[in-house]
Amino acid sequence: TNSGEDLDADTVMMLINYMYFRGKWDKPFDAQLTHKADFKVDKDTTVQVDMMKRTGRYEIYQDPVNQTTVMMVPYKGNTSMMIVLPEEEKMKEVEESISRHHLKSWHDKLNRASEEFIMP
């Protein structure tokens, strides 16, 4: 990638810190819909995890160039989580090429749609 577009240390730190964020969902998941399911870690590894499920309206963008789906999931207040989900076996490519430019471009192209959202 072009070093001018690489994620800087502050952005990387924000992404790492976000993993420890304990915000409350804007629209909570129903605990009764949580179920065990397979989660594919990589092409050779699958594990059983608890999956949360919710249907609602989300901001979504499907990037055909990067073969990635991007979805914003809101928390209470003015915070959202951007989920970047590459198509199968594209994770490494996306991890290596993701940049501030990609994040902004994806954010600017989001459209509202009804979706079933399932995550560990």
Residue frames as qw, qx, qy, qz and C-alpha x, y, z in Angstrom:
[[0.000, 0.887, 0.462, 0.000, 0.00, 0.00, 0.00],
 [0.278, 0.684, -0.062, 0.671, 0.96, 3.62, -0.35],
 [0.449, -0.182, -0.583, 0.652, 2.53, 4.69, 2.95],
 [0.125, -0.131, 0.062, -0.982, 0.52, 7.92, 2.81],
 [0.658, -0.248, -0.316, -0.637, -2.64, 5.84, 3.08],
 [0.539, -0.056, -0.801, 0.254, -1.45, 3.33, 5.70],
 [0.544, -0.761, -0.319, -0.155, -3.12, 3.42, 9.07],
 [0.166, 0.655, -0.459, 0.577, -1.09, 5.61, 11.39],
 [0.309, 0.034, -0.823, 0.475, -0.20, 4.61, 14.96],
 [0.305, 0.023, 0.397, -0.865, -3.09, 6.62, 16.45],
 [0.719, 0.088, -0.270, -0.634, -5.64, 4.90, 14.21],
 [0.620, 0.093, -0.777, 0.048, -4.20, 1.46, 14.95],
 [0.097, 0.029, -0.726, 0.680, -4.31, 2.22, 18.68],
 [0.518, 0.040, 0.143, -0.842, -7.92, 3.37, 18.37],
 [0.758, 0.091, -0.506, -0.401, -8.81, 0.11, 16.60],
 [0.479, 0.069, -0.812, 0.326, -7.04, -1.96, 19.25],
 [0.114, -0.006, 0.557, -0.823, -8.65, -0.01, 22.11],
 [0.607, -0.009, -0.193, -0.771, -12.03, -0.43, 20.44],
 [0.620, -0.019, -0.779, -0.091, -11.80, -4.17, 21.06],
 [0.308, -0.168, -0.735, 0.580, -11.99, -3.37, 24.79],
 [0.277, -0.184, -0.031, -0.943, -14.85, -0.88, 24.45],
 [0.038, -0.271, -0.926, 0.259, -17.78, -1.84, 26.67],
 [0.298, 0.032, -0.059, -0.952, -20.54, 0.33, 25.22],
 [0.465, 0.307, 0.746, -0.364, -24.21, -0.61, 25.23],
 [0.210, 0.269, 0.746, 0.572, -25.91, -1.47, 21.95],
 [0.281, 0.002, -0.067, -0.957, -28.40, 1.12, 20.68],
 [0.828, -0.054, -0.132, -0.543, -30.81, -1.78, 20.11],
 [0.388, -0.454, 0.787, -0.156, -29.79, -4.70, 22.33],
 [0.437, 0.129, -0.844, -0.284, -29.63, -8.28, 21.11],
 [0.811, -0.314, 0.018, -0.493, -32.31, -10.62, 22.51],
 [0.236, -0.488, 0.827, -0.149, -30.50, -13.13, 24.75],
 [0.768, 0.129, 0.558, -0.286, -33.11, -15.77, 23.86],
 [0.757, 0.638, -0.059, -0.131, -31.92, -15.66, 20.23],
 [0.028, -0.717, 0.696, 0.020, -28.29, -16.39, 21.20],
 [0.982, 0.060, 0.106, -0.141, -27.28, -19.84, 19.98],
 [0.562, -0.442, 0.596, 0.366, -24.23, -22.05, 19.43],
 [0.740, 0.663, 0.063, -0.091, -22.89, -22.04, 15.88],
 [0.812, 0.035, 0.169, 0.557, -19.73, -22.67, 13.91],
 [0.038, 0.963, -0.124, -0.238, -17.34, -19.73, 13.55],
 [0.863, 0.357, 0.034, 0.357, -14.70, -20.05, 10.84],
 [0.450, -0.763, 0.160, 0.435, -11.39, -18.73, 12.20],
 [0.086, 0.589, -0.591, -0.544, -9.56, -19.51, 8.96],
 [0.681, 0.268, -0.482, -0.482, -9.88, -21.98, 6.10],
 [0.544, 0.125, -0.822, 0.107, -8.70, -24.86, 8.32],
 [0.164, -0.096, -0.746, 0.638, -10.16, -23.93, 11.72],
 [0.431, -0.493, -0.371, -0.659, -13.78, -23.82, 12.86],
 [0.128, -0.015, -0.768, 0.628, -14.88, -23.39, 16.48],
 [0.275, -0.652, -0.682, -0.185, -18.25, -23.46, 18.25],
 [0.136, 0.019, -0.304, 0.943, -19.19, -20.08, 19.74],
 [0.124, 0.659, 0.629, -0.393, -22.27, -18.30, 21.08],
 [0.181, 0.252, 0.434, 0.846, -23.78, -16.19, 18.31],
 [0.170, 0.496, 0.418, -0.742, -25.99, -13.16, 18.93],
 [0.194, 0.365, 0.726, 0.550, -28.74, -12.50, 16.40],
 [0.125, 0.616, 0.362, -0.689, -30.81, -9.44, 15.58],
 [0.355, 0.516, 0.578, 0.523, -32.78, -8.19, 12.60],
 [0.086, -0.810, -0.246, 0.525, -32.87, -4.45, 12.00],
 [0.492, 0.847, 0.077, 0.184, -31.92, -1.55, 9.76],
 [0.651, -0.500, 0.201, 0.534, -28.21, -0.96, 9.42],
 [0.286, 0.858, -0.296, -0.306, -25.88, 1.18, 7.34],
 [0.825, -0.067, 0.515, 0.222, -24.22, -1.24, 4.88],
 [0.396, 0.763, -0.358, -0.365, -21.89, -1.10, 1.88],
 [0.909, 0.023, 0.375, 0.182, -20.67, -3.94, -0.32],
 [0.020, 0.796, -0.444, -0.410, -17.31, -3.13, -1.90],
 [0.934, 0.340, 0.088, -0.062, -16.97, -5.17, -5.11],
 [0.439, 0.748, -0.458, 0.194, -13.33, -4.14, -5.63],
 [0.068, -0.507, 0.759, -0.403, -12.14, -5.33, -2.21],
 [0.622, -0.169, -0.733, -0.217, -14.78, -8.09, -2.03],
 [0.203, -0.077, -0.671, 0.709, -15.79, -6.80, 1.39],
 [0.303, -0.717, -0.517, -0.356, -19.04, -6.01, 3.18],
 [0.189, 0.137, -0.424, 0.875, -18.97, -3.10, 5.62],
 [0.407, -0.647, -0.585, -0.271, -21.66, -2.57, 8.26],
 [0.008, -0.387, 0.398, -0.832, -22.15, 0.04, 10.97],
 [0.529, -0.486, -0.696, 0.005, -23.70, -1.19, 14.21],
 [0.091, -0.691, 0.113, -0.708, -24.75, 1.66, 16.54],
 [0.413, -0.234, -0.694, 0.541, -24.14, 1.91, 20.26],
 [0.193, -0.878, -0.422, 0.118, -26.06, 4.21, 22.60],
 [0.266, -0.742, 0.127, 0.603, -24.88, 7.77, 22.26],
 [0.487, 0.805, -0.177, -0.287, -22.95, 8.85, 19.21],
 [0.213, -0.528, 0.804, 0.170, -20.75, 5.77, 18.70],
 [0.910, 0.278, -0.018, -0.306, -20.89, 2.96, 16.14],
 [0.590, -0.358, 0.675, 0.262, -18.81, -0.09, 15.37],
 [0.583, 0.583, -0.371, -0.428, -17.69, -0.52, 11.76],
 [0.788, -0.127, 0.601, 0.041, -17.54, -4.21, 10.92],
 [0.374, 0.624, -0.540, -0.423, -15.40, -5.08, 7.90],
 [0.792, -0.035, 0.598, -0.118, -16.19, -8.57, 6.61],
 [0.174, 0.492, -0.678, -0.517, -14.11, -9.75, 3.65],
 [0.889, 0.159, -0.212, -0.372, -15.45, -12.51, 1.44],
 [0.937, -0.271, 0.212, 0.061, -14.18, -16.00, 2.21],
 [0.829, -0.026, 0.187, 0.527, -10.39, -16.32, 1.97],
 [0.336, 0.742, 0.095, 0.572, -9.92, -12.55, 1.38],
 [0.534, -0.825, -0.142, 0.119, -9.13, -11.60, 5.00],
 [0.678, -0.322, 0.160, 0.641, -5.35, -11.42, 4.57],
 [0.364, 0.432, 0.366, 0.740, -5.65, -9.24, 1.45],
 [0.205, -0.858, -0.292, -0.370, -7.98, -6.82, 3.22],
 [0.656, -0.691, -0.063, 0.297, -5.81, -6.74, 6.36],
 [0.636, -0.134, 0.239, 0.721, -2.75, -5.91, 4.25],
 [0.247, 0.396, 0.393, 0.792, -4.43, -3.23, 2.15],
 [0.220, -0.833, -0.507, -0.004, -6.82, -1.49, 4.56],
 [0.366, 0.145, -0.086, 0.915, -6.11, 2.20, 4.90],
 [0.063, 0.440, 0.388, -0.808, -7.61, 5.40, 6.23],
 [0.286, 0.207, -0.435, -0.829, -8.77, 6.05, 2.66],
 [0.325, -0.190, -0.893, -0.246, -10.69, 2.73, 2.63],
 [0.139, -0.427, -0.737, 0.506, -12.37, 3.49, 5.97],
 [0.155, 0.426, 0.096, -0.886, -13.49, 6.94, 4.80],
 [0.311, 0.126, -0.638, -0.693, -14.61, 5.68, 1.39],
 [0.271, -0.279, -0.921, -0.028, -16.62, 2.84, 2.92],
 [0.045, -0.458, -0.577, 0.675, -18.19, 5.18, 5.47],
 [0.204, 0.365, -0.134, -0.899, -19.19, 7.65, 2.74],
 [0.381, 0.083, -0.712, -0.584, -20.85, 4.91, 0.66],
 [0.083, 0.157, 0.914, -0.365, -23.01, 3.33, 3.38],
 [0.442, -0.210, -0.395, -0.778, -26.72, 2.83, 2.62],
 [0.479, -0.138, 0.607, -0.619, -29.51, 1.90, 5.03],
 [0.612, 0.055, -0.670, -0.416, -30.97, -1.60, 4.62],
 [0.809, -0.355, 0.249, -0.398, -32.80, -4.24, 6.64],
 [0.524, 0.413, -0.742, 0.064, -30.51, -7.13, 7.53],
 [0.893, -0.434, -0.111, -0.041, -30.29, -10.11, 9.82],
 [0.167, 0.759, -0.536, 0.329, -27.13, -9.52, 11.85],
 [0.944, -0.314, -0.096, 0.025, -25.37, -12.46, 13.50],
 [0.337, 0.698, -0.508, 0.376, -22.07, -12.16, 15.35],
 [0.682, -0.133, -0.633, 0.342, -20.09, -13.92, 18.10]]
